[in-house]
């Protein structure tokens, strides 16, 4: 690929055949392109988004169909579009449904993206999402909120009250952490070690964030 690109906007177009074997190569191309654009902080989320979008095409449009991945950096957003030749628009199912037919991958996409949607094109459709290229901590917060919302739904908890949403989510976070410790213990793991490793990861990332802001 050409040298490091530090321009305000850039675009990459990657045609591919929608086959399971192609997804790994697609992720590698995304990883290399974002590294070239100087966006290492968004690589993990972008690879996950691309995997989910490609899997959706394979499952619902067909194995081996022609598709195109478009990456576009503009300002503080990375836009990912996956074009195919079907006019069938994907539907985001309810959180209570947990299989591919209900759009589990789309819920995951909605959880990591700042925005997402579908547009019809002259030859089919494009499913797109936008990821922020700054403030990676915000992405972690969104993922945590999505996990807590799904956890509350699975536990049959009542809907959040706007006046107490922060308190209720914190209570759910405590319950979720306790469940994770039970899970580790039931499988012969070390609950205290799990907490220690999580704390170490949090502190290391906080230090990197402070160093980057300095």
Phi, psi and omega in degrees: 000158179294176186292180185303133184248115181245023180284159182298332181220153180202157184217140178226133181241123186234094174290148178200165172265132184285083178229147180307322182293340183276343187294319180298317178295325178295317177298320179296318179297320178296315180300315181293319181294317181290326175296321179295324179280358180075037182237056183294332184292339185256001186298313183300313180294323180293317178298319179296315180298316180296319178300315181293318180295317180294319179298325179295320178294314181301316185284318191254344178253316177145148178287132175088359180289156178284135179216165181221130175260131178239126174249133179219123176261127179216114181062236182257023178233144168250121179259131179242126178235137173239114183263136172220179187256024176252142177266002179285121183271129179293151183241133177276115182278179180285156180293339181288340180264130190236038175231172186298328182295335182266007177082036179302319179297324179291324176295321177297317179300315180297330181287330183261344186264150173288330178198156178201165179179189180226137175232140174279141179242179180295335184244003181162241180211168172226125172263129187230158170212159178234131180247136175290139180263002177233169178051064180302335179299327180296325179293322177295321179297317179296319179296321179295318180295321177296316180298319181291322178296315178296322179297316179296318179298316180295329181275357181073025181288151179292162179301153179292139171266130185304323183289340183233018186299317181297316180295316182294320178294323178295320176297320178294324178297319178297316179296320180295317178298318178298319178297320179295324178292320175298319179299315179297317181294320182295336180258018176077015180275187183245099181303317180296320178296322178299315178297318180297317181294320178297318178296319179297317178297317180299313182294321180295318180291324176296320178295319178296321179296319178294319179295322179291331181277344183287000000 
